[in-house]
Amino acid sequence: MSDLLARATQAIERHALCAAGQTVVVGVSGGVDSLVLLHVLLALRDRLNIRLHVATLDHGLRGAAGAADADFVRTTAEAWGVPCTAGRADVPALAESLRLGTEETARRVRYTFLLQVARQVGAERVAVGHQRDDQAETVLLHLLRGSGLSGLRGMAPASPLTASHILADIPLHCDPPLEAPAAPHLWPVLIRPLLEVSRAEIEAYAAAHGLQPRADASNADLTYLRNRLRHQVLPLLETLNPNIRQTLAQTADVLRADAEVLEAAGAEALSRVTRPSPPGSVVFDRAVWTDLPLALKRYTLRAAVRQLRPDLRDVTYTHIADAVMLAEGGRTGARAPLPGGLTLRVSYGVLVIGPAGGDAAEVGEDAPTLDPAQSGLSFTAGETVEHTFGDWVFSARLLHPDDDLSALHADPLCAALWVPVGATLALRTRQAGDRFRPRGLGGHSQKLADTLIAMRVPAARQGVRGRVAEPFALPDPREDSRTAVGVVVRWQRLTVLPRL
């Protein structure tokens, strides 16, 4: 067994890249990396007890040359006794229509094609030919973009194929046509058996086995950033460190292990700070989030963006750093832009991540919500009332002579009101112009809106703006009790007893 074959075997076994009985789709472009990958897996097929299926895609970027590469792969697969599916896509047209870069579009179209082939044949694994030099380039790319651990850890030997990799509902032409997939809901795992092998070793293996890969002229096109790193930046860095490619790959390996620790801590922190959220938003408990270490603050914000925009890849350091700074010291109502049309908004007691311009209610706060459309609950002053609204119960009763007003008002969801005898009271949301006479102001009135602001009630929970309410002639509490009566109103969370 050759050294490269032995190392690939070791990587497959050490990282459990595939298991006996599984089908593996092998992405083959015709280049040296993917051709050697197919040759290696074919040599190990019986030992691993796996089935292979080749998938090759013409991206529509190189005209006749791209079509010839696909034909080469199909012919090679047939000669080696491996079934093959060939696909064709128009990446330039898709990039223009989707407003994505050509490289990003090609990458996602390629993974979309591989996913579809895997589902067609029921493959639990998709093998790609990434190797150690690709890993070094990937780390440099993310370093230039200002990535954190999630980018600097590079590519993993195995990683799940997810919705962020693909483009849904794009035109792909396949031969043979993809029909009636064996596993229509399958999400296979991407595996990279050659990730620890250098490009030089792969080229030596190809020469030793008489393989004649296709040469992709676009790999020399310096308009692509990755090609500039490969042909200009890395050779320059090698003058400072001849082992720079191995060093960068090892750095990725170290940071990948560190990232696993951070992700475990981040997942735990995320569960502590997240509050019930309206659809399309994520709500954090502001006080709990503020007490997190900086790394976990950044992690939770990235996780919120990832949850709301799973297809988004370009979340920069600046996006997260600016949002953290504003959330730590921003006044209520302050906003920080986030990618994907999102924004972070500072509210009373919570941080809301949601669509820019949206004002979703912070339902994470433990308080009742009365739908402005709800009406019809009215009662007479002094009447005993109990009415359920969702998970909350609203009640009203007479104020008893022995009631402790201070104790009643210590509960933010309880109030003692002084109202005219026989008055009809209605439960509704606030309207513009509402006023009342708070206890302690000597009978003077103030706007209800000002009171809600002082109590730090979020604007989205202060009721709807409607017509200006008719001024209500409140009786003076010092007047004779024959003209006014005390009423206690209270909200309480509904308690549901478990069945025995």
Secondary structure, 3 states (H helix, E strand, C coil): CCHHHHHHHHHHHHCCCCCCCCEEEEECCCCHHHHHHHHHHHHHHHHHCCEEEEEEEECCCCCHHHHHHHHHHHHHHHHCCCCEEEEECCHHHHHHHHCCCHHHHHHHHHHHHHHHHHHHHCCCEEECCCCHHHHHHHHHHHHHHCCCHHHHCCCCCEEECCHHHCCCCCCCEEECCCCCCCCCCCCCEEECCCCCCCHHHHHHHHHHCCCCCCCCHHHHCCCCHHHHHHHHHHHHHHCCCCCHHHHHHHHHHHHHHHHHHHHHHHHHHHHHHEECCCCCCEEEEHHHHHCCCHHHHHHHHHHHHHHHCCCCCCCCHHHHHHHHHHHHHCCCCCEEEECCCEEEEECCCEEEEEECCCCCCCCCCCCCCCCCCCCCCEEECCCCEEEEECCEEEEEEECCCCCCHHHHHCCCCEEEEEEECCCEEECCCCCCCCEECCCCCCCCCEEHHHHHHHCCCCHHHCCCCCCCCCCCCCCCCCCCCCCEEEEEEEEEECCCCCCC
